[in-house]
Amino acid sequence: MSVAVIDVGTNSTNLLVQDDNGVDLARIVATTRLGESLQQTGLLSDDAITRTVDMIASHIAVAASHDVSHVVITGTAACRRAHNTQKFIDAVHARTGITVEVLSEKDEATFAFRGALTGLPELLSPQLVIDIGGGSTEYTVGVLDAEMSASIPFGSVTGTASHITTDRPRPEDLTNLIGAVSDDLEEIQRDIPAVNSPARAIGIAGTIVTIAAVEIGLGSFDDAALHGFVLTRDAAEDVFRTLATETLAQRVLNPGLSADRADL
């Protein structure tokens, strides 16, 4: 029995199809920016809803080509925060007959933790999974399963919308954004001390994967090259210094940074 999951995030709407042995049959990452206006209005815009529903329908067509017996659609930060999420849910149901399941922060963190550990060597010590999405970032600690988690309302889309006001980011805007994230992290570190000293830290989702891709210089996406790649702090900071000091026109020239993510 093949199954499909469509993950609707603030920035992207992604499809994964697997057979009953856990083998990938299809994996598609698509930028739809469902939460593009969320920071300013608290609402999902009509245009964002339309293009996201269109992409979901396209994903379902791909899933059908693999004789999928069950499709699950999940929504995360943008769906949790928007005041008109029901409008989006209704639009998806009208188009596909499937109801979007909006995940709680805890459930999102738990699923992310389990997925992140899949295929990695077993480690019987506390591990930290960092999931930077478009609308939020989840920090989850556990050994074999998620035990403690916390979320902050900063992701690639919301962080950009709340603090970055110019094409080449101003140093003071970057400093203010780093300060805002640091303030929230201090509270998490008090509540979950293991965040400070995990045996292993695992980064997932588009932002972290993109940083790794830029560090490697990947001309095209290659999950085999990225899965399990060790990203050092020095390397991450080097990528940050490069991208933060360039204009959009310059950033898109970096191998590994897709054009549809370069403005974030």
N, C-alpha and C positions, 0 to 999 in steps of 0.2 A: 504494500500500500504506500503510494507516494503522497507526501503532504507538502503544503506550501504555506509559508508565513510571509505576510507583507507587513513591514514595520514602517509606520508613518511617523517620522520625526519632524522637528521644527525646520530642518534644512533639506532632508532627503526622504525619499519613499523607496524602500528597498525590498527586493524579493529574494527569497531563498526557497528552492524546491529540493527535497531530498527523498530518496527511496527508503524502503524499510530497513536497509542496512546502513543508513546514515551517509550514503554517497550523494554528493551534490549533483543534481541534474541541471540546475540553473541557479545563477547568482547574478542579480542585476542591481546596481546602485544608480539611483536617478535623483538629481537635484530638482526639487519642486517648491521649496521655500514656503511651506504651508504657514509658517509663523513670521513671514516677512514684516507684517505690520503690527505684530503683537506688542512689541515694546512701546509703540506710540499710541495705540488705540485700545489695546486689550481685546481685540477682535481678530478673527480670521477673515481676510478680505475675500470678496466674491471671486476675484481672479485667482487667488491662491487656492481656494476650494475647488474651482473648476479644473485647474491644471493638475491638482493632486488626485482628484477623482478620475480624470482622464488617464493618469499614470497607473492608478490602481486597476482600472479596467484593462489596460494594456498588460499589466503583470498577470492578471487572471487569465488572459488569453494565452500567455506563455505557459502558465501552470496547466491549463487545459490540454495543451499540446503534449504534455508529459503524463496525461491520464491521471491527474491528481484527484484523489478521492475526498480531500478535506482541505479547505483554505481558511486560515485564521488571519484576521487583520487587527493589528494592535496600534494604539496611539500612545504617544508619550507626552513630553513636556508641553508642547503647544496645545495639545488637546486638554491637558489638565488645567492650563492657565486661562485659556480663552473663555470669554463670556458667552460665545455663540457656538460652542462645540457641537451642540445638538444639531445645528444647521448642517454642519459637515457630516455628522453621522447619518442624518436623514438623506443627504445627497448621495452618500456611498451606498446606502441600502436601496435607494430608488434605482440606482444604476446597476447594482450587482446582486441585490438580494441578500447581502451579507452585512451583519452588524459589526461595527468597529468596537473592539474591546479596549477601553482606556485603562492603561496600567497605572497602578499606584507607584509612587516613588520606590517603595519597598519591593514590589513585585518586579519592577524594571531592573532594580539593582540585583535581585536574586537571579533572574534569568541571564543577565549580563555576566555575572560571576560564573555561573555554571558553563556558559558558552565559552568564556575566556579561558577556562582551564582545560577545555577539550583539546586533546592532542598535545598537551604540554607534559613534560615529565612530572610525575607525582611528587609533591613536596609536603611533608607532614609538619608544616610550620605555618604560622599566620602569613597570608598573602593578601596583597592589596590590589584590587581591580579599579582602575580609573577610566571612567567612561565619559568622555567629553562629547556631548551631543550639540545640537544647534541651540537648544533652549535651556539646558541645565547640564550640570556635571555631577555624576554620582561617584562616591567613594565607598567601596565595599570591602570589608575585611572578613576573612574566614580561613579555615584550613581546607576541608574537603567540600564545604558548602558555605554559602553566605551566612554570616553570624551577626554582623553589625553593618549598618550602612547609613549614609547621610548624603544629602543633596544640597547644592547651592544653585541659585537661579542665574548662573552665568554659563553660557555656551558660546559657540562660534558666532551665531546670529545675534543673540541678545547682548553679548559683550560688545560686539561691533556697534550695534544700534544704540546702546546706552552711552558709549564713551568715545567712539571714533568718529570724528566730524570732518576730516579732510582726507584727500586722496593719499598723500604721503602722511601717515599718522604723525601727529604732533607728539613730541616726547612727553609733554605734560599730560596729554590724554592717555597715553600708554601707562604712565606712572599712576594716574588716578585709577585706571582699570586694574592694574596689578594690585594697588592698595585695596580696592574694593573686594577683590577675590581673596587677598590675604586676610582681611578682616573676617570673612566668612570661614576661611580655613582654620583660623585660630580657634574658633568655637568648636569646629569638628575635632580638632586635635585634643581639645580638653575632654570632649565626650567619648572619643574613640582613640585612646593613646597609641594603639597599635598602628595607626596611620603613619606615625612618625618613624617606625622602625620595622617594616615588614621584612620577612625573609626574601620575598620576591614581589616586585611591582609589575603589573601587567596592564598595558594601555590598549584600549580598544576604541573603535569608531573613527569617523572620517578625519577629524583634526589630527589625532595622534598618528594615524596611518599616513596622512599627508606629510607630516613632519619627517617621518621615517623615509617616505618616498623621495622627498627633496634631498635628504641627507645622502641617500644611495644614488640619486640622480636617475631615477627610473623614467624612461621616456614613455612607457606605457605601463598600465597597472599589471602587477604580477604578484598574486597573493602568495605564491610559493616563496618569493624573495622577501616578502614582508612578514609572514607568519613566523614568530619566534626570533625575529631580528632584535638584537640588543641595542637599544637607543640610549646612549649615555647622556648625562646631564650636559656635558660640554657640547656634544653634537646638537642637542635640542636648542641650547642657547645660541649656537652658531647659526642655525636655521632662523631662529627668531631675529637675530641681529640683521641678517640678510633681508628677510621679508619686511621687517618693520622700518627699514630705511629706504625702501623702494616705492615708486609709484605703482599703480595698478598695471600700467603698460609695461613696466620693467618686471614686475612679479610674474606675469604670465609666461615669461621666457624661461623660468626656472623649471627644469625637467622634474616631474613628480607633482607639480602643482597644477591641477586642472583649471581650466579657464572659468568653470562655473563655481569654483571655490575661492578664486583669487581675490575677490573683493572683501572677503571676511578676514 
